[in-house]
């Protein structure tokens, strides 16, 4: 949330609609978390910093939007100059505070091929699709 509202990364680009949706989700999730943990001083400090340094966050905080689902699209600018468009979906673990954003490229697209190249070049762990063995 801090990076999104106070120090946006230049290597991630969203349309205005997707940017507004992403910001609304972050603010709503922080509000929900704050209501569950009102005594968490670190969380309160983060929210105060966001409200004092980011007008968009303060507006969303004062007039929260109901967010029931998260689906978003962003263009990630890789350092080698190639862009990758990915769709993000927020997954929540029921009964837990854990959430994860899963980023995917459209199947059989140039973005999917580019993502495979980037993952392989990184030397990091392979991407594995559920129900499929080996790299995705």
N, C-alpha and C positions, 0 to 999 in steps of 0.2 A: 504494500500500500504506500509506504514512504517513497519508494522509487517511482511509482506511478504518478503520485501527486506532487512530489517535491523535486525529483531528479529523474525525469523520463529518459529512457535509454534511446539513443538514436538508431540502434539497430533493430528496433521493433516499430513497425508502422501499422496503424489501423485507420480505417475510415472514421469520420466523425461519429457516425452512428455506432460503430463497434467500440470506439473509444469511450463514448458516453455510457454504453452498456457495461463495459468492463469496469469503469469507475463506479457505476451504481452498484454493481455486485460487490466490489471491495468495500464500499462504505456500508452497505447493508450487512455484510458479514461481520465487519468490525462492530457495528451497532449491536448485532445479536450477541457477539462475544462479550462485549462490554456489559450488556444486560445480564448475562450469565455469571460474569466475574467482576462485579462492581468494585471489589476491594483490590484488584490487581493494579498496583501503582505504575508498573511499566506500561501496561496497556493504556491507562489513563494519560500518562505522559506522551505516548505516541499520538493518541487522539488529539490532545491539546496542541502538540506540534503541528499535526496535519491541519487542524482548524485555523491555527494562527498563520500558517505559511501558504495554504492553498485555498483560494476562494472557491474553486469547484468542490473540494471536499467539504468545506464549511457549509456550502449550500446544500449538498446532499445530506449532511449530518442534520441540519436544521429542518429540512423537508425531505425525509427519507422516502425512497421509492420502494414499493414492494417488488421483490425479486424472487421468483419461484424457480427459475431454471437459468442455467448459464450455458450459452453457446456463443462462441465468438470466433472471429477470424482475424489473423494478423499476418503481416509479411515480416519475416525475419531476415535481416540483412547479414549475410555471412561475411566474415572478414575478407574472404577471397573475392568478394564482389558479387556473388550469386545470391539471389533472393529465393526464399522458400515461403510459399503461402501455406499456412497450417490452420486447421479448425481446432478450437479448444472446447472441451466439455468438462464441466465441473462435476466431480463425483464425490458424494458424501458417504461416509461409513455410518450407517444407522447406529444410534446409541453411543457415538463417540464424537470427539471434536476433530477428527481427522478428515481432511478433504484433500483431493488431488485434482490437478488439471491434466487431462489427457489431451495431447496434441497429436493430430493425425493429418495426413495429406490425402487428397482424393485418390482412390485406387487407380492404378495404371496411368497416373498423370505425370507430367514432367516434374512437378513438385515432389511426388513420391520417389521418383528416381533420384532426384537431387538430395532428398533426405537420406536415402540409403548411402549415397556417396559421402555425405558429411559424417554420418555415423561411423562408417567404415574408416574414414580418414582420421577420425578422432582417436581411434584405438580404444575407445570406451566399450562398455558392454553392448552386446548385440541387442537389437530390438526384436522381441519375440511376440508374435501375435498369439492370442489365446486360441488353443486348438490346433496350433501349427508348431512343429518342431523346427528348431534352427532359426537363423536370422530372418526378420520380417522384411 
